[in-house]
């Protein structure tokens, strides 16, 4: 379908490019000649990951044209208004210019066209435009209000793959006319009355603003009561009526204008209607009050030591964008300048600065530029780039550095910098206590745990750990004699009320898996936890020389065995509305393991299966994670040493010999991680590859949000959009 998109800044540019990407023919209009000239050269007015690549490909395929010729609008069946609604320093919006531009276009447009409006406008605007068209212009248009839901830094994905589209409409015939077009974007369409759609946009943004203001006030109270605000946050997220996606992370005040704009819209509408809205009116006041937090902290620091230089990481109000609109970092820099403190700033996305802003601070070329001479570092937003800088490097450069990280984003700095690491909600004197990694006491009383590959090594060790924590066990392995022997050993440790059953099960045979699950449910009536531990190294050597039957057998055990168990057990977990799956991974999952290809490939596949399944299981209260145990001294290690350097490679053989001598990773360390992931303490952690050796998982209970938003605990993948590309995947 041919679409005329009007208004090319953030919203319009993204929507135009996305529609072209979805194979529509797009005429993109703006009356700014420079904007059009630049877009024709693939120079976007804003930065958005993948945007330039899509525009480039769409121009090449002639799916999009940029124009300042308004008369071309009648070539299209649909006119889509996408003006960004400007706000002043008080988050107040003047929509009059946008409405005037819409009216100007409607005058030139032929009757019968579908009109979509996504600009943030006060509720009732669409109704007024409908009346204007009918009474003044004597034209018939079909109006739709589709509030934009574009998240800066993730705008292309949120448009091309939206969770849903809200569409306000008036006439059923109009809905039928354009339904197919909207379904080309998503099948999940939420149709409602036009005024309801307009109000929904106000309500969503105001609700998000309320959530942010609320948690920031909770954080301020926490500071004075020795509560830890981020522990409170996790408590809130654990409440099903609130949920994991809620905007309740203590940190910076909301800025950028988007949320504040709708809060002000509602306040003004209510005022005009003479309706008291005490809560809505308080949101802005609370947010403005919270802005004082960072200035108060800076004042405290100034009283203690003389500050000459401050560095700010992140100029934009949110990460992965280049817009400086209503940036809180700019407000901080202005305040510092008034105090005669030199400010240096770094933001990789902001390529150029307006003249008035250049006067406020100097721009650094890297995160570590001038850090040695800085007194204070302020981490303004949540750019992933900041997480890549080790706290050891920062500490080495400047031991006396004071770090203000309102969002608690780079919390890895907390241990190294102690009292010099400040964040919203930090409990008084809490950091004076030398903290050690948390040791948890797990209680699995009345829980039923199914453990595969349990006869020896890690399988036996983790079985014993669960048994000592009160669990009932189902243990299995392929060899009947070995698993019976293990059963007799474990039987000595069980308490009166505990029960263990064992089974000789070949997990690579789906029929065996079905029998195992059926037998377990018959005896215990339930299964709470699955530990997929069974695995083999398989054949060793160059791929062209290995025994192919053994190669396939390895894949079947390591990969298909895990899949079979999940496939058979997940329906029960879903019915029970909870479940825990721990999948043992291993070497080769995150890096190559030459000469042991079957093992490495199967373990990498297992991790990706875990990631995929985690996405499928969202909303079912089922967590699935992969554990990388590190180098274990088991019979698999003996196999490698026995095979020799010619088959497994000199380097891996050397490492294996050294491991044999030093002892490798203690089983206890892996046991503790598995028990943690099986417990309620890890609820919400899912789809991750976690190292028992390297990852400081003991403290993750305090910052699950960081864990869940990090790509470090996956297959360490880099997707196209991370590099600013869209490679044809929707």
N, C-alpha and C positions, 0 to 999 in steps of 0.2 A: 504494500500500500504506500502511496505517496503522502508524506507528512511534511507540513510546514511548521518548523519550530522557530519561535520568536523569543529572542532574549538570550544572548550567548555569553554568560559568565559561567559560574560553577555549575549550576543546575542545568542550564540550557546546553552547554557544551557536552556534558556527560550524557544527557538524554539524547541529544542528536547523534553522538557517536555510538551509543548503545543501540538505538533504533536501526542505524545503518548496519551494525554488527549482527542484528537480528534479521537482516536481509530486507529491510524496508528501504524505500527510496526517500531520502531526506533532503529537503531544502531548508537550510539553516540560515536564519535572518537576524541581523543586528544593524542598527542604524549608526554604529560606530565604525567608521571606515577603516581605522587602524586595526581594530579587532578582526574584521573580515579579511583584511590584507594579510594579517599574520596567520590566521587559520588556514588560508589557502596555501601558505608555506609550511603548514603543520606546526605552527607556533601557537600553543594553547594559551589562553589568558590566565589559566591556573594550572598548578601541578596536581596530577592525580595518577597514581600508578597504573600503567597500561594504556593511558588515554592517547598519548601521541601515536603509539603503535596502531591502535584501532583507527584513528583518523587517517593515518598514512595508508593503511590497507583499504579503507573505505573510499578515499580519494582515488586510489589506483583502480578500484573496481567500479568507480563512478556511482557509488551508492549514496554519496553525500556531496552536496554543493553548498558553498558559502556565498551569501549575497547580501547586499545592502539595498536591493531593489524590491520594495514591498509589493509591487504589482504581480510578482511571481506567486503570491499566495494562492491565487485562484487555479493554479496548476495542481494543487493538492486537494484531497478529500477531507483531510483533517488538519486543523490549525491548533498547535499546542503552544500555549504561552508559558514560558519558563523563566521569567524575570526573577532574579534574586532580589528580595525585598530589603532595601538598605535600612540600617538602624543608626541612630546617633549614639553619643557617649552614654546616654541613659537607657539604652536598649529600646528606645521609642522608634517606631516605624512610621514613615510617611509613604503611604501607598498610592497617593494621588497621581503621581507621575505614571506609575504602572497602569492604573485604571485608564488614564488618558490615552496611553499607548494602545491599550486593548480596544478602546472605543474607536481610535483612529483606524485600526486594522479592520474592525467590524464594518466600518463605513465602506471600505474598499472590497470587502468580501462578498461573494455571491450568497444568496439565500440557500439554505439546505445543508450547509457544512456543519460538521461536528467540531465543536470548540472544547478543547481540553485546557484547563487551567491548573497549574501546579504551584504557582507563586503563593507565598504565604500572605493571605489577605484576610481582613476581618470577616467573621461570619455574617452572611447576608449580602456579600459582594456579588455572588453569582446571581442571586435573585434580582438585584438591581440592574445587572448587565442584561439579564433576560428581558426585563421590563423596558430598558433602554432600546434594545434591538426591536422589540415589538412595537412600542409606542412612538419612538422617535425615528427609527430607521425604517420601520415597516418591513422588517425582514424576519425570516424564521430560521433560527439556528438551534442546534441541539447541544446544550451546554452540559459539560461534565467537570466535576472537580476531583482531581487526583492528587492529593497532597504528596509532595516529594518526601522520600524517606532516604535520602542520600547521605551516607555517613562519610564525612571527609576522610580521605585516605583509603576508603573502601567503597567508594561511590559506584564504580562500574559493577562490582560484584552485587551490590545491594539493588541495582536496577536490573541487571541481566538475570540474576537469580534471586528475586525478592521472596521473602517469606510469605508475603501477600500484597495485593494492591487494593487500597481503599478507593472506591469510586462513588462519587456522589452524582445522582442523576434525577431527572424529573419525569421523563416519559418512558413507558415500557417499550414503545416502538423504537425509541432512540437507543435503548439498551441493547435490543436485538440487533440493531444496525451496526453497532461497534463492538459487540461482544467478541467476535472473532479476532479483531485487532488486539484487544487487551489479552486474549488468550495466547497470542503469539509471544507475549512476555511471560505470563504465568497462568496456570489453571486455577490458582487460588485467588479468586476475585471476591472481594467483600463489597457488595453493592448496598447502598443506603441512600437516604434522602440527601439532597444537595447540602442543606444546612447542617445536617448531621456530620457529613464528611468534613465540612469547614470547621465545625466545632471539635471534631475528633482530633484534627491537627493541633488546635489550640490546647486541647486536653492532654494529648500525649506529651507534648513538650513541657507543658506546665507541671504535669505529674513527674516527669524526669527531673525538672528543676527542683520540685518539692523534695524528691528523694535525696538529691545531692545536698540540699540545704539541711535536711533532717539529719543525715549521717554526719555532716560536718559539725552540727551542734552537739550531737552525741559524742563526737571525738573530743570536742573542747571540754565537755563534762568529764570524759574519761581521763583526760590529762590531770585533772584536779582530784580524782578519786582513786588513782593508781590502777584503774582498769586499762586494759589494752584495747584500743579502739578496733584494731584489726581482728582480734579475737571476738569482739562483739559483732563485727561484720559477719564473721563465719557463723556465729550463732544465729544471726538474722537469716542468712542464706540457707541454713539448714531447715528453716521453717517452710513447709511446702506452700503455704499461702503467700510467701514472699518470693522464694525461688533463687536459682543460681544467677540469672541474668539481670537481676535488679540493679539499678544505679545506686549502690550503697557502699562505695569505696571511699573512705575518708581521704581528703586531699584538697586540691585547689578549688576555689569557687568556680561555678560555671561561668563561662565567658564565650566570646565569639558572636554573641548577639542572637543566635538562633532560638535558644530556650527563653532568654529574656524577652525577646520580641513577642512571643505568644503569651507570656505572663502579662505583659503590658496590654496586649490586645484584650485579654479577658477582663483585666482591671478596668479598662476604659469602657468596654461594652457594659459591664455591670454598673459602672458609674452613671452612664447615660440612661440606663434602665432604673436607676435608683435602687439597686440591689446591693446589700452589704455583703462583701466578700472578704472577711477578716483574714482567712487563711491565705487566699491568693495574694492579697496585699502584703502579707508578711513575708512572702517568698523573697521578693526583691530586697527587702530590708535585711533579712537574715543573710542573704548572699553578700550584700555590701559590707555587712558587719564582719563576715568571715574573711574578706579581703584584708582586714587589719591583722590577721594572724601572722602572716609572713613579715609584715612591717614591725609588729611587736617583737617577733623573734630577732629580727635584725637590730632593733633597739637594745635588746638585752645583750647581744653580742658586742655592740658598740660600747656599752658600759663596761664590759670586761676587758676588751682589747681594742686597740686602734685599728680600724679597718680602712685600708687604702684602695684595695682592688677586689672586685667581685666578678666571677665568671658565671654566665647563665647558659645552661645547656637547653636548647629548645626555645625558639622564639614564638612559634605558633601556639595557639591555645590547645591544639590537639596534634598528634603526630601524623606523619605521612601526608602533609599538605603544605602549601607555601603561602596560604593566606594569613595576613597579619591583622585581619579584621578583629577589633576588640580583643586583642591579645593581652593577657594579664602580664606577660613578660615585659611588654612595653611600659605598662604602669609601674612595674617594679624598677625598671631602668630609670624612669623619670624621677621616682622617689630617691633613688641612689644619687642621681645627679644633683638634686637639691641638697643632699647631704655632702656634696663635693667628694663623692666616692666614684672612682673610675670603674666603668662597667665594660666588660668584654663578653661577647655573645657568640654562640656557635649554633648553626642550624643548616644542615646540608641541603634542605629543600628550598630554603630562601636564597635565591641567587642574587637578587638586587634589593636595595633598600630605598625607600623614598627619602628625599633630601632632609625632611624634618626629623626622620628617625636616625639618619646617619649622625646627627649632631648629639644624640643621646648616648650612644655607645660605639665601641669599635668591634668589628667583626673578626672573629678568629677563623683560621683555616682548618683547624682540627679540634677534636675534643680535648686534646692534651696541650694545646697551644697556651703558653704563658701560665700553665697551671702551677708551676713552681713558685711564681711570685704572687699567687692569689691568696687572699685571706679567707674568702668564702666562695663556695660553689653552690649554685641554685639549680636544681634539676626541675625544669618547669613542666615538661610533658612526658609522655610514656613512649618515647621512641625506642624501638628495639636495639638501635645502634648503641644506646647507653649501656645495655646489659652486657655487651661484648667486651667492655673495658673492665678488666679485672681490678678488684679492690686493692690487690697487692701492688699493681702498677701505680695506681693513684696514690697509695700510701707511700710508696717508694719515692715518688716525685715530690710529694708534700705531706709530711707527717702531721703538720700543724693545721692542715686544712679543715675548715668547718663546712660540713655538707648539710644544706637544707633541701630536703627531698619531700615536699608536702604529700605527694602521692604514695610514699613508701615503696616506690617502684624499684629502685636499686638497693633493695634491702640487704643484698649480699655485702654492702659496705658497713652494715651495722656492727658486726663483730669486730672488724678492724679499727673502726673509728670511734666506737663506744659513745661517750658523751658528746663527741663532735659530729655525730650523725643525728639530725633532727627531722622529725616528720609529724604530720598532723595526728594527734591522738597519742603521742608518746607518753607513757605513764611516767610520772615524776619519780626520779631516782631508780627507775627500773634497770637502766643500763649500767648502774654502778655495781650491780650484782654480776659477778662473773658467771656467765651461763655456760652450761655444758649441753651436749646433745641430749635431748630428752630420751629417757629410758621408759618404755611403756610396759605396763603389766597387762597382758592380754587375758581376757576371760571368754572362752568359747564353750562354756557349759551349755549342754543340750544342743549344740551345733553339730551338724553332720558334714564332715569334710571328706571329699573324694580325692585321692592322690594317686596319680599314675606313676609308673617307674619307681615304686616305693621300696623295692627289695634291698637296694644298696645305696651307698654314697649320699647325695643330697636328698634323695627320696626318703631314705630311712631317717635322716637327720630331721627333716621338716615334719615327718610323721610323728616322731618323738616330741618335737616342740609343740605341735598341736595337741598331742595327748597330754602333755604336762600343763597345757592351758585349759584343760577340761573338755576337749572335743571328743566326739565319737568319730571313729575312722572307718573309711572304706579304702583299703589299700590293694593295689594290683600291680602285676608285672606279667611278662609273657611266660616266665619259668615257674612252674607250680612248686617245685621243691624250694626254690629261693624265696618265694613270697610266703610260703608256709613257715619257713625258718624265721623270716622277718616278723611274721605274726606272733610266733612264740616268744621272740625277744621282746616285742612291744607289750605283750600281754603281762609281763612282769611289772610294767610301769603304770598300768591302768588302775584307776580307782574303782570302787564298788559299783558306782552308777554309770560307769563308762562301758562302751561296747566297741569291739573291733570286728570287722568282717574282712576276709581276704578273698581274692579271686585271681585265677590265672587267666589273664585277658590279653589278647592281641589287639591293641587299639587301632591297628591298621586295617582290621577287619570290621566293617560296619555292623555285621551281625553280632560279633562279640561285644561291641560297645552297647548295642541295644539290650542284650541280655544283662550286662553289668548294671545299667541304669534301672532296668525293670526290677532286678534282684534287690538293688539298694532301696528303691522306693517301697518295695514290698516289706522289707525288714524294718526300715527306719521311718517310713511314711514321708520322708522329706530329704532334700539335699540342700545345704546352705552355701557351700563353697566347693569350687572345683580347682584343683592344682594340677595343671597339665605339665608334668615333669618328665615323662618318658621321652627318651631321645637317644639316638645313636650317632656316632661319627660317620659310619659308613665307609665306603672304599676310599683309599688314599692313593694319590698319584695323579698323573696327567690325564685329562679327560678322555683322550683317545685310547688310553691303556687300562682304564678301570673296568671292573666287572659291572656290566650294565644292569644285571639283575639286582646286584647289591645297591647300585646307585638308585634305582627305582624304589627298592625296598626302604631305603633311607628317607626318600621323599614321602613315602606312604606313612612311615612311622612318625616322623618329625612334623610333617605338615598335615596330611590327611587325618592322622590319628587325633590331632587337636581339633580339627574341623568337625570330625564325626562326633566327638564328645560335646562340643558346643551345640551342634545342630540338634542332637538328641536331648540335651539338657535345657536349652534356652526356653522352649515352650513351657516347661515346668516353672522356670524362674519367672517368666512373664505372668503366668497364672498366679504365682505366689507373690508377685509384685516386688521382688527383691532377689538379689543374687550377687555373688562375687566369683570372678574367674581370674586366676593368676596363671599366666603362661610363661614357662621358662624359655628364654631365648638363649643366646650364646654368641661366641665369636663368629664373625662373618655377617652379623645382622646389620651393623653400622659401618663396617669396613671390610675390604676383601680378605678372604682366607684361602689363598691359592693352594692347590693340590688336595683340598678337602671340599670340593665344590658342592657335592650333594648336601653336606651338612650346612655349609654357609648359605647356599641358595634357599634351602628349606627354612632355616632360621630367619632369614630376611623376609621371606614370604609370610612366616608366622607373625612377625611384627606388623607387617602391613595388614594382615588379616585382623589383628587386634585393633588397629586403628579404624579399619572399615567397620568392624562389628560394633565398636564403641559408638560410632555415628548412628548405626542402625538401632541401637538400644537406648538412645536418648529418650527420656521420659518414662522409662520402665524401671528406674531405680536399680539397674544392673550395671556394675562396674567391671571392666575388663582391662587388665594391664599386663605388659610383658616385663619380665625381670631378667636382666643381664647379670648372672651370678659372679662374673669374673673368673679368673683361672682357678679351677677346682682340682684338687688332687684326688681323682677317681680312677676307675678302671679305663675310662676313656683316655686319660692322660697316658696310662700304661700302654694302651694301643698305639698311640702316636710314637712313643719312644721305641716300642718294638718294631714299628714299621720302618724307622730309620730315616736319615736325612735325604736319601734319594727319592723316597716316595712323598714325604711331607714338606720337603724344602729345608735347606740348611738353617735358615733364620728361625723358622717355626720349631725345628728340632732343638736348636740351641735354647730358645725360650722355654721349651717344655722341660729340658734337663734342669735348667735353672729353677723352674717352678717346682720340680720334684724335690729339689734340695731345700728350697726356702719354705715350702709348705703350702703355697698358694693362698687363696681366699679362705678364711675360716668359715666352715659351714654355718656357725652360729650367726654370723653377720648376714648371710642370705636368709636364714630362717626368720630372723627378726623383721626383715623387709617383707617377706611373704606374709607373715602374720599381721603386720601393719596393713598391708593391702587387703587382707581378708577381714579386717576389723571395721567397725563403724567409724573409727577415727579417720579413715581414708575415704569416707563417703563423698562422692562427687569427683574424685580423681579417676579418670578413665581414659583409655586410648593412649597410654604413655609407655615408653620404653625406659625403664629405670635401672640404673646400675647400683648393685649392692656395694660395689667397691668405691665408686667415685662420687655418687650423688648424696648430698646431705639431706636425705629424706626425713630424718628425725624431726626437723623443724617445719616440714611442709604443712603441717596442720594449721600453722599460723598464716600461710600465704598460698592457699590453693589457687587463688585467682592468677597469680604469677605463673604457677605451674601449668594451669590449663590454657593459658594464653601464649605459652612459650613453645617454639618449634624445636627446642633443644632436646626434648624428651619424646621425640618421634624418630623416624628413620633419618632425621637430619636433612629432610628434603628441602630443596629450593624450588618453589613453584614460579611459574612465569611472571605472575603479578608482582612477586617480590623483587624482580629485576626490571619492572616497568613494562612488561610485555603481556599480551593476551594472545596465546598461540592457538586460537580457534576453539578452545574449550569453553563450554558454557557452564 
